[in-house]
Amino acid sequence: MRPSISTAMPPANNSPAHPATRALHADDPLNQVTDVAPPIHLSTTYRYPNEPEDLIPSADPVVRISTHPSIHSYVYTYLLP
């Protein structure tokens, strides 16, 4: 059972925690798993339509490589004085 938002962390005026700590844990009531790292769907910002018929297939561009894949072109940058 997930804790309710009102009981997960005490109000700011009753908490000795630093504001940065409170901000870090602000989404704790939304946690559904006990993993150290959140599931990938919580850390991405992709949005998709609810209806599969509304999805648009991606047209990936074809990249032509003019040299052999094992040959590397290095770009050097110089710091100006």
Secondary structure, DSSP 8 states (H G I E B T S, - for coil): ----HHHHS--GGG--S-HHHHHHTTTGGG--S--SS--GGGS------SSGGG-----------SS-TT-----------
